[in-house]
Amino acid sequence: MMTFRLIRGLGVTVGLLFAALSAQAQHTRTWLMLNVGAQESVFVTDSKEQAHLAKEGWKTNGEAVLLSVSQPDTGAMQRLFKASPGKGVDRIFAITAEEAAGAMKAGYVNEGILGYAATTQSAPAMVPVYRFTKDSKNLWLVDTADKAWAEKAGWKLKGVAFWLWPKTAK
């Protein structure tokens, strides 16, 4: 955690705080976990949650980085879920306020913001997040090795939903 010394003066405090935040890249590690049997996926940012899901048989489909602070061409990635009897749990990862509002209107519960994802691919190394749909459910994949499995199981590719940064980003 950074500590800031308060300097009083004509806008100096705000300017120094902004410069310090901009200079220090703020990143949040995220894992996309996939449960092949239940045909569900979920992004997690807590290593304990990731380890618990792995212990329960979920596999890591991808690992990447979210920003902790909003930047140009980013959106707040909100994790939403909807449990339906007989259909299991469906998750949506919305990066626009409109998409999150639409999901909540459709009965999804907002679990909060995980971090900030890119709305456009700003560098070749960016990690695409693919969205698939089947009936009224959503599936998210990072690792394209699972694309064939998803399509064989009836999932339809809707395209790239957003981009993340490679886990090596500093």
Beta strands, then each sheet from edge to edge (+ up, - down):
strand 1: 27-35
strand 2: 40-44
strand 3: 59-67
strand 4: 74-84
strand 5: 88-94
strand 6: 109-118
strand 7: 127-134
strand 8: 137-141
strand 9: 156-166
sheet 1: 2+ 1- 3+ 9- 7+ 8-
sheet 2: 5+ 4- 6+
end
